[in-house]
Amino acid sequence: MNPPEHDIEDRTPIWDCMQDLYMDTDVTLSYDFIAQRCAESKYNIDELENILFNEVLPALRFNMFILPAPEWAGFQSDWLVKRVLAHHRFGKRKPWILRRYTQNHWTPIRQKIQETRQNTTQPVS
């Protein structure tokens, strides 16, 4: 997988949907949307996990520590791209801060992505 700087166009929709996990909302309501967008992407499940943990999480975790959260409806795409590019941890270990929180949401989303991909690759009888 290319570093984010070399794959901005394909990564931006993934960053955009995954940002929902770091908004001051009931993020479980976004699971289906995130899973669908990720399932439609070119990335395999491990690449998607790395994008979440090493690009989106480092860029947006600040939004979880300020109460009330400064943003709850989602960041503008241009701002989000600049933020991810400035804070990503591509090629590094998963960050510790909010790792459990992120994993707790990633597990059901991952399952939905896999189910969506299986359902779209099987012929309809």
Salt bridges, closest charged atoms under 4 A:
GLU5 OE2 - HIS88 NE2 2.62
ASP7 OD2 - ARG11 NH1 2.85
ASP7 OD1 - LYS42 NZ 3.23
ASP10 OD2 - LYS42 NZ 2.80
ASP32 OD1 - LYS112 NZ 2.85
ASP46 OD1 - ARG110 NH2 3.64
GLU49 OE2 - LYS94 NZ 2.62
GLU49 OE1 - ARG110 NH1 2.65
GLU55 OE1 - ARG11 NE 2.79
